[in-house]
Amino acid sequence: MRATINQKLTEMGERERLKELLRAKLTECGWRDQLKAYCKDVIKEKGLEHVTVEDLVVEITAKGRVLVPDSLKKELLQRIRAFLAQHAT
């Protein structure tokens, strides 16, 4: 079912519009700056020589998800539901 929804969103161009909205909203709420600061803290704590990109990704993924505002998650979910309701077959 997830694949079908993803396919429909992609085919209609809605997926790209949602991604652009997400990027803009995350920047607007300071999410990117918060995550950037967290990355810097992790690198300072572990030392530049001891951190790989893969380590950094693992370290910040959970933090990044937590920092996404609930209101933004709800807005995206509402937009997806509205899209699916409008384009139901």
Secondary structure by P-SEA (a helix, b strand, c coil): caaaaaaaaaaaaaaaaaaaaaaaaaaaaaaaaaaaaaaaaaaaaaccccccaaaaaaacaaaaaaaccaaaaaaaaaaaaaaaaaacc
